[in-house]
Each structure stands twice: as C-alpha cells, then as structure tokens.
C-alpha cells in the first residue's frame, strides 16, 4: 500500500490524472459536475503533488507531419490473406464459419464498394486479375461456389 494523504474519492483523482475531464468523471459517477470540480480543486490546493502528473491532449506525442501512411497497405494485406486462404483451401471463405468470416466479409465489402462506385479503379483491376469471379456473390455460385477457378 502506498503511503499518502487519505482521500475521500481517490478514483476521481486517478481518473483526472489519466486525462479524463471533470465533466466525464461526474457523468461516470452520477454526481453533479460542481461537486467533482470543487473536490479536485481542494485536492490540488492541499496536495498539488497528486495532480502534478495529469495527462492532457498536449502531453501526447505529435505525429510526424512528414510520415504518410500507405493507404493501400491494409487493403493489400486483406487481399493477400484472401488469396492465401483461397489457394490453401481451393474455395472462397464463407460467412458461416467464424474463422473464415473476416475474409468473406472483406470480399463482400469490396463488392459493395464497387456497386456504390467507391472502389478505386486500381483495386478493381487487381481484383479482376487475381480473383476473376470476385463480383459474383458466393451463394450465387451454388454448390461449386466456393471453388476458385
């Protein structure tokens, strides 16, 4: 146990130090905002060392403005996982199997984005090259539907 001042609401101090606003602390504890503010002010006045390490937005590291994340990296990773599954199993993943669901959902999302006209042309070309029947829903392919050609 850490020695220190005995506080009536140490959890409020912990939340405040973690960067949670007094308004949110009041909401989480179902008490008036004024009560939380008054309490934290008293703690700050009587024990300033307890609130000295408070995290705020400005304490967070700044993102590097020169760093540009590759927007297609996540999409390519999804395609690679899909192609690996199709190659290993000789079929499309299905939504009925929880282990396969993310891959089946990935392909369904590509079809949906394509129908909405929101799938980038370069992605359409890549899908056409690697998964020729990607626009056909798995259930439409029927019994052999899960077979990749």
C-alpha positions as CSV (number, residue, x, y, z in Angstrom):
1,X,0.0,0.0,0.0
2,X,1.3,3.5,-0.9
3,X,1.5,6.0,1.9
4,X,-0.1,9.3,1.2
5,X,-3.0,11.5,2.1
6,X,-6.2,9.8,2.8
7,X,-8.7,10.9,0.1
8,X,-12.5,10.5,0.0
9,X,-12.6,9.9,-3.7
10,X,-9.1,8.6,-4.9
11,X,-10.7,7.2,-8.0
12,X,-11.6,10.7,-9.1
13,X,-8.0,11.7,-8.7
14,X,-6.8,8.7,-10.7
15,X,-9.3,9.4,-13.5
16,X,-8.3,13.1,-13.6
17,X,-4.6,12.2,-13.7
18,X,-5.4,9.8,-16.6
19,X,-6.7,12.8,-18.6
20,X,-10.5,12.3,-18.0
21,X,-12.3,15.6,-17.7
22,X,-14.2,16.6,-14.6
23,X,-17.4,16.6,-16.6
24,X,-16.9,12.9,-17.7
25,X,-15.9,11.9,-14.1
26,X,-19.2,13.5,-12.9
27,X,-21.1,11.6,-15.6
28,X,-19.5,8.3,-14.8
29,X,-20.1,8.7,-11.0
30,X,-23.6,10.2,-11.3
31,X,-22.7,13.3,-9.3
32,X,-23.0,17.0,-10.1
33,X,-20.1,18.5,-12.0
34,X,-19.6,21.2,-9.4
35,X,-19.0,18.6,-6.8
36,X,-16.2,17.0,-8.8
37,X,-14.7,20.3,-9.7
38,X,-14.7,21.5,-6.1
39,X,-13.2,18.2,-4.9
40,X,-10.4,18.3,-7.4
41,X,-9.7,22.0,-6.6
42,X,-9.4,21.1,-2.9
43,X,-7.1,18.2,-3.7
44,X,-5.0,20.4,-5.9
45,X,-4.8,23.1,-3.2
46,X,-4.0,20.7,-0.4
47,X,-1.9,18.1,-2.2
48,X,-0.6,19.6,-5.5
49,X,1.8,16.6,-6.0
50,X,-1.2,14.3,-6.6
51,X,-2.3,16.1,-9.7
52,X,1.1,17.1,-11.0
53,X,1.3,14.2,-13.4
54,X,-2.0,14.8,-15.2
55,X,-2.1,13.8,-18.8
56,X,-3.7,16.1,-21.3
57,X,-4.0,16.2,-25.0
58,X,-0.9,18.3,-25.4
59,X,1.2,15.7,-23.5
60,X,0.7,13.2,-26.3
61,X,3.5,12.8,-28.8
62,X,2.9,14.8,-32.0
63,X,2.5,12.8,-35.2
64,X,5.3,13.2,-37.7
65,X,3.9,15.6,-40.4
66,X,6.2,14.0,-43.0
67,X,5.0,10.5,-42.3
68,X,2.4,9.3,-44.8
69,X,0.8,6.0,-44.1
70,X,0.3,3.8,-47.1
71,X,-3.5,3.9,-47.6
72,X,-3.4,0.6,-49.6
73,X,-1.3,-1.4,-47.1
74,X,-4.3,-2.6,-45.1
75,X,-6.2,-3.4,-48.3
76,X,-3.3,-5.3,-49.8
77,X,-3.0,-7.3,-46.6
78,X,-6.6,-8.2,-46.8
79,X,-6.2,-9.3,-50.4
80,X,-3.1,-11.4,-49.5
81,X,-5.0,-13.1,-46.7
82,X,-7.9,-13.8,-49.0
83,X,-5.7,-15.2,-51.8
84,X,-3.7,-17.4,-49.3
85,X,-7.0,-18.8,-48.0
86,X,-8.3,-19.5,-51.5
87,X,-5.1,-21.1,-52.5
88,X,-4.8,-23.3,-49.4
89,X,-8.5,-24.4,-49.3
90,X,-9.4,-24.3,-53.0
91,X,-12.5,-22.3,-52.3
92,X,-13.8,-19.0,-51.1
93,X,-14.2,-18.3,-47.3
94,X,-17.7,-18.5,-46.0
95,X,-19.6,-16.3,-43.5
96,X,-20.9,-19.3,-41.8
97,X,-17.5,-20.2,-40.2
98,X,-16.4,-17.7,-37.6
99,X,-12.7,-18.3,-38.5
100,X,-13.4,-17.5,-42.2
101,X,-15.9,-14.7,-41.6
102,X,-13.4,-11.8,-41.7
103,X,-12.1,-12.9,-45.1
104,X,-15.6,-13.5,-46.5
105,X,-16.7,-10.1,-45.2
106,X,-13.6,-8.4,-46.8
107,X,-14.7,-9.7,-50.2
108,X,-18.3,-8.7,-49.6
109,X,-17.2,-5.2,-48.7
110,X,-15.2,-4.9,-51.9
111,X,-18.3,-5.9,-53.9
112,X,-20.4,-3.4,-52.0
113,X,-17.9,-0.6,-52.6
114,X,-17.8,-1.5,-56.3
115,X,-21.6,-1.4,-56.6
116,X,-21.6,2.1,-55.0
117,X,-18.8,3.2,-57.3
118,X,-16.5,3.8,-54.4
119,X,-13.9,1.1,-55.1
120,X,-10.7,2.6,-56.6
121,X,-10.1,1.6,-60.2
122,X,-6.6,0.2,-59.4
123,X,-8.2,-2.1,-56.8
124,X,-10.8,-3.3,-59.3
125,X,-8.0,-4.1,-61.7
126,X,-6.1,-6.1,-59.1
127,X,-9.2,-8.0,-58.1
128,X,-10.1,-8.7,-61.7
129,X,-6.5,-10.1,-62.2
130,X,-6.3,-12.2,-59.1
131,X,-10.0,-13.1,-58.3
132,X,-11.8,-13.1,-61.7
133,X,-15.2,-14.0,-60.2
134,X,-15.0,-11.6,-57.2
135,X,-18.1,-9.7,-58.3
136,X,-20.3,-12.9,-58.0
137,X,-21.6,-13.5,-54.5
138,X,-20.6,-16.9,-53.1
139,X,-24.2,-18.0,-52.6
140,X,-24.8,-17.4,-56.3
141,X,-22.0,-19.7,-57.3
142,X,-24.0,-22.6,-55.7
143,X,-22.5,-25.9,-54.6
144,X,-19.3,-25.4,-56.6
145,X,-19.4,-21.8,-55.4
146,X,-16.9,-22.0,-53.0
147,X,-14.5,-23.3,-55.6
148,X,-12.0,-20.9,-57.1
149,X,-11.3,-21.4,-60.8
